[in-house]
């Protein structure tokens, strides 16, 4: 059903992290009427356990938008409050799974922005997995929510190249901008009554994007040089790939955020850590992984030249 000047879009926006803020900002700049914002409850975070508001809540409050922070999306009181906002469209960006009572409520349905070209990379961490798997192209998709996760009919898609030195962080920032534009275009097509819905093609082999766990982040130094490189950049800056440093009889955990590949033949033991004039590198099957940015236990993230100033390596030091 198309809208008209007598029945314009009344949007409820749902989201929590920074990734969602750019989209909410673009919706407002496109002069759409946002009648409410749903975001996560305030939570204690950091070492001081100070109560922190979500990035979306902070932005919404600055722009005088009505904010709801339900702990239970099936709660009758919340559903009544949501109904009273009288929205005819809901837009979801990086939120949580919605119950049917929520997503089917508005006249024009509920659509979600997902940071992949669906049906590929359904799940919680599409940006990370696309880089970890060595993809050269990804993108963003708007789709209408249904009962399952990331399976609904597709509205719009836009491709984005993955550059050879992209990290999850740099790709995240570009997809945030591309995604915000796609959401605005989707809203415009819904408003104009020109939106189409395309069923997802599941005949291809699908690659999932499950939640990243600590075990996922451990570096396998026996993998190929390219897989190691992609794994590290696909987890940078968050949550960060990690390994164990065995040095001077001690075992410590170390995070690695940025590296460079050096393809060459050698006879060194896999995982051997070597310090040269201004470099720190690890022996792998097809050459060396040069460490550029890392974090030692109890230290902040540092560039390799800062690390070299204070690091003493014994002859047998290695990573595992």
C-alpha positions as CSV (number, residue, x, y, z in Angstrom):
1,X,0.0,0.0,0.0
2,X,1.4,3.4,-0.9
3,X,1.4,6.4,1.4
4,X,0.3,9.9,0.6
5,X,0.6,13.4,2.0
6,X,-2.5,12.6,4.1
7,X,-0.8,9.4,5.3
8,X,3.0,9.9,5.4
9,X,5.4,7.5,6.9
10,X,5.5,7.3,10.7
11,X,8.7,5.4,11.5
12,X,9.8,3.6,14.6
13,X,13.6,3.0,14.5
14,X,15.2,0.1,16.4
15,X,19.0,-0.1,16.9
16,X,21.8,0.0,19.5
17,X,25.5,0.4,18.4
18,X,27.3,3.1,16.4
19,X,26.6,1.3,13.2
20,X,22.9,2.2,13.6
21,X,23.5,5.9,14.4
22,X,24.5,6.8,10.9
23,X,21.3,5.4,9.5
24,X,19.0,7.1,12.1
25,X,20.8,10.4,11.3
26,X,20.2,9.9,7.5
27,X,16.5,9.1,8.0
28,X,16.1,12.4,10.0
29,X,18.1,14.3,7.4
30,X,15.8,13.0,4.6
31,X,12.9,14.6,6.6
32,X,11.1,11.4,7.5
33,X,9.0,11.4,10.7
34,X,10.6,9.3,13.4
35,X,7.9,8.8,16.1
36,X,10.0,6.7,18.4
37,X,13.4,4.9,18.9
38,X,13.7,1.5,20.5
39,X,17.2,0.6,21.9
40,X,18.9,-1.6,24.5
41,X,18.5,-0.8,28.2
42,X,21.4,1.1,29.8
43,X,24.1,-1.3,31.1
44,X,27.1,-1.1,33.3
45,X,30.3,-1.2,31.2
46,X,34.1,-0.7,31.5
47,X,36.3,-1.1,34.5
48,X,34.3,1.3,36.7
49,X,31.1,-0.5,35.8
50,X,29.5,2.9,35.0
51,X,26.0,2.7,33.5
52,X,26.3,3.5,29.8
53,X,23.6,4.5,27.3
54,X,23.7,3.0,23.9
55,X,25.1,5.1,21.0
56,X,21.5,5.2,19.5
57,X,20.0,6.4,22.8
58,X,22.6,9.2,23.1
59,X,21.8,10.3,19.5
60,X,18.1,10.0,20.0
61,X,18.1,12.1,23.2
62,X,20.2,14.8,21.5
63,X,17.5,15.0,18.8
64,X,14.5,15.0,21.2
65,X,13.2,11.7,20.0
66,X,11.0,9.5,22.2
67,X,13.1,6.5,23.4
68,X,11.8,3.1,24.7
69,X,14.2,0.6,26.3
70,X,12.4,-2.6,26.9
71,X,14.1,-5.6,28.5
72,X,11.5,-7.9,27.2
73,X,10.1,-7.3,23.7
74,X,7.0,-9.5,24.4
75,X,6.1,-7.5,27.5
76,X,2.4,-6.4,27.3
77,X,3.2,-2.9,28.6
78,X,5.9,-2.4,26.0
79,X,3.7,-3.7,23.2
80,X,1.0,-1.2,24.2
81,X,3.5,1.7,24.2
82,X,4.8,0.6,20.8
83,X,1.2,0.4,19.5
84,X,0.4,3.9,20.8
85,X,3.3,5.4,18.7
86,X,1.0,4.6,15.8
87,X,3.9,3.9,13.4
88,X,3.2,2.5,9.9
89,X,6.8,1.4,9.3
90,X,9.6,0.0,11.5
91,X,13.3,0.2,10.5
92,X,15.8,-2.1,12.3
93,X,19.6,-1.7,12.2
94,X,21.8,-3.8,14.5
95,X,19.2,-4.6,17.1
96,X,18.0,-8.0,18.3
97,X,15.6,-10.7,17.1
98,X,12.0,-9.4,17.2
99,X,8.9,-11.3,18.2
100,X,6.2,-11.6,15.6
101,X,3.9,-9.3,17.7
102,X,6.5,-6.5,17.1
103,X,7.5,-7.0,13.5
104,X,4.1,-7.5,12.0
105,X,2.5,-4.6,13.9
106,X,2.9,-1.7,11.3
107,X,1.0,-1.4,8.1
108,X,4.1,-1.4,5.9
109,X,5.9,-4.1,7.9
110,X,9.4,-4.0,9.4
111,X,12.6,-4.0,7.4
112,X,16.1,-4.6,8.5
113,X,19.5,-3.4,7.3
114,X,22.0,-6.3,7.1
115,X,25.8,-5.8,6.3
116,X,26.1,-8.5,3.6
117,X,24.6,-9.4,0.3
118,X,21.9,-11.8,1.5
119,X,21.4,-14.7,1.5
120,X,25.2,-14.9,2.1
121,X,26.5,-14.2,5.6
122,X,23.3,-14.4,7.6
123,X,24.0,-14.0,11.3
124,X,25.6,-11.7,13.9
125,X,29.0,-11.0,12.3
126,X,28.8,-10.6,8.5
127,X,31.6,-8.0,8.2
128,X,34.1,-10.0,10.2
129,X,33.4,-13.3,8.3
130,X,33.5,-11.8,4.8
131,X,37.0,-10.6,5.5
132,X,38.1,-13.7,7.4
133,X,36.9,-15.8,4.4
134,X,38.9,-13.6,1.9
135,X,35.9,-12.2,0.0
136,X,36.7,-9.3,-2.3
137,X,33.1,-8.1,-2.6
138,X,30.3,-7.7,0.1
139,X,27.6,-5.1,0.5
140,X,24.4,-4.2,2.3
141,X,20.8,-5.5,2.0
142,X,17.4,-4.2,3.2
143,X,14.9,-7.0,3.8
144,X,11.5,-7.4,5.4
145,X,11.7,-9.4,8.7
146,X,10.0,-12.7,9.0
147,X,10.0,-15.6,11.6
148,X,13.6,-16.7,10.9
149,X,16.9,-14.8,11.1
150,X,17.9,-12.8,8.0
151,X,15.7,-14.9,5.7
152,X,12.9,-12.4,4.7
153,X,12.2,-10.9,1.2
154,X,14.8,-8.5,-0.1
155,X,14.0,-4.9,-0.9
156,X,17.3,-3.4,-2.0
157,X,21.0,-4.3,-2.2
158,X,24.2,-2.4,-2.9
159,X,27.7,-3.9,-3.5
160,X,30.9,-2.7,-1.8
161,X,34.4,-3.8,-2.7
162,X,36.6,-5.3,0.1
163,X,40.1,-3.8,-0.4
164,X,43.2,-6.0,0.2
165,X,44.2,-4.0,3.3
166,X,40.6,-3.5,4.7
167,X,40.1,-4.3,8.4
168,X,36.7,-5.1,9.9
169,X,36.8,-1.6,11.2
170,X,37.4,0.2,7.9
171,X,34.8,-1.9,6.1
172,X,32.3,-1.3,8.9
173,X,32.6,2.4,8.5
174,X,32.1,2.3,4.7
175,X,29.1,-0.1,5.0
176,X,27.6,2.2,7.6
177,X,27.4,5.0,5.1
178,X,26.3,2.8,2.1
179,X,23.7,1.2,4.4
180,X,22.3,4.5,5.6
181,X,21.7,5.6,2.0
182,X,20.1,2.2,1.2
183,X,17.7,2.5,4.1
184,X,16.7,6.0,3.0
185,X,16.1,4.8,-0.5
186,X,14.0,1.9,0.8
187,X,11.9,4.3,2.9
188,X,11.4,6.5,-0.2
189,X,10.2,3.5,-2.3
190,X,7.9,2.3,0.5
191,X,6.5,5.9,0.7
192,X,6.1,6.1,-3.1
193,X,4.5,2.6,-3.3
194,X,7.2,1.4,-5.7
195,X,9.0,-1.1,-3.4
196,X,9.4,-4.7,-4.6
197,X,10.0,-7.8,-2.6
198,X,12.4,-10.5,-3.9
199,X,12.6,-13.9,-2.2
200,X,16.1,-14.9,-1.2
201,X,17.8,-17.4,-3.6
202,X,18.9,-20.4,-1.5
203,X,20.0,-22.7,-4.3
204,X,23.7,-21.6,-3.9
205,X,26.1,-22.7,-1.1
206,X,25.5,-20.4,1.8
207,X,28.3,-19.0,4.0
208,X,27.1,-18.2,7.6
209,X,28.2,-15.4,9.8
210,X,27.8,-16.7,13.4
211,X,28.7,-14.8,16.5
212,X,32.4,-14.4,17.1
213,X,33.7,-16.3,20.2
214,X,37.1,-16.3,21.9
215,X,38.1,-19.6,20.2
216,X,37.3,-18.1,16.8
217,X,39.8,-15.3,17.5
218,X,42.8,-17.6,18.2
219,X,45.4,-17.5,15.3
220,X,46.3,-20.8,13.7
221,X,50.0,-20.3,12.6
222,X,49.8,-23.5,10.6
223,X,47.2,-22.0,8.2
224,X,48.3,-20.4,4.9
225,X,49.8,-16.9,5.0
226,X,46.7,-15.5,3.3
227,X,44.3,-17.1,5.8
228,X,46.3,-15.8,8.7
229,X,46.4,-12.3,7.3
230,X,42.6,-12.3,6.6
231,X,41.8,-13.7,10.0
232,X,43.7,-11.0,11.8
233,X,42.3,-8.1,9.7
234,X,38.8,-9.6,9.9
235,X,38.9,-9.3,13.7
236,X,40.5,-5.9,13.9
237,X,39.9,-3.6,15.8
238,X,37.3,-5.7,17.7
239,X,37.4,-8.3,19.2
240,X,41.0,-8.8,18.1
241,X,42.9,-11.9,17.0
242,X,45.0,-13.4,19.7
243,X,47.9,-15.9,20.2
244,X,50.2,-17.1,22.9
245,X,53.7,-15.7,23.2
246,X,56.2,-18.2,24.6
247,X,59.2,-16.2,25.7
248,X,61.9,-16.6,28.4
249,X,60.0,-19.5,29.9
250,X,56.8,-17.6,30.3
251,X,53.5,-17.9,28.4
252,X,51.5,-14.7,27.8
253,X,48.5,-13.9,25.6
254,X,49.0,-11.3,22.9
255,X,46.6,-9.6,20.5
256,X,47.5,-8.7,16.9
257,X,45.6,-6.1,14.9
258,X,47.6,-5.2,11.8
259,X,50.1,-7.2,9.7
260,X,51.8,-7.5,6.4
261,X,52.5,-10.6,4.3
262,X,56.0,-11.5,3.2
263,X,55.9,-14.5,0.8
264,X,59.3,-16.2,0.7
265,X,60.8,-19.6,1.3
266,X,62.6,-20.3,4.6
267,X,63.6,-23.1,7.0
268,X,62.4,-21.6,10.2
269,X,60.0,-23.3,12.6
270,X,56.4,-22.4,12.2
271,X,55.5,-19.7,14.8
272,X,59.1,-18.6,15.4
273,X,59.1,-15.0,16.4
274,X,62.0,-12.9,15.1
275,X,63.1,-9.4,15.9
276,X,65.1,-7.5,13.2
277,X,66.2,-3.8,13.1
278,X,62.7,-2.3,13.0
279,X,60.5,-5.3,12.5
280,X,58.9,-8.2,14.4
281,X,57.9,-11.2,12.3
282,X,56.5,-14.7,12.6
283,X,57.5,-17.6,10.5
284,X,54.6,-19.3,8.7
285,X,54.3,-21.9,5.9
286,X,54.5,-19.6,2.9
287,X,56.8,-16.9,4.3
288,X,56.6,-14.4,7.2
289,X,53.8,-12.4,8.8
290,X,55.2,-9.0,9.8
291,X,53.5,-7.6,12.9
292,X,52.6,-3.9,12.7
293,X,50.1,-3.3,15.5
294,X,49.8,-5.4,18.6
295,X,48.9,-5.5,22.3
296,X,50.9,-7.2,24.9
297,X,49.4,-8.3,28.3
298,X,48.5,-5.3,30.5
299,X,49.6,-2.8,27.8
300,X,47.7,-0.6,25.4
301,X,47.6,-1.3,21.7
302,X,50.9,-0.2,20.2
303,X,52.7,0.2,16.8
304,X,55.6,-2.3,16.3
305,X,58.3,0.4,16.7
306,X,56.9,1.2,20.2
307,X,56.9,-2.5,21.1
308,X,60.4,-3.1,20.0
309,X,61.7,-0.4,22.4
310,X,60.8,-2.5,25.4
311,X,60.5,-6.1,24.2
312,X,63.3,-8.6,25.0
313,X,63.1,-11.8,23.0
314,X,65.0,-14.9,23.7
315,X,66.4,-17.1,20.8
316,X,63.6,-19.6,21.2
317,X,60.7,-17.2,21.4
318,X,57.6,-18.3,19.4
319,X,53.9,-17.8,19.0
320,X,51.4,-20.7,19.2
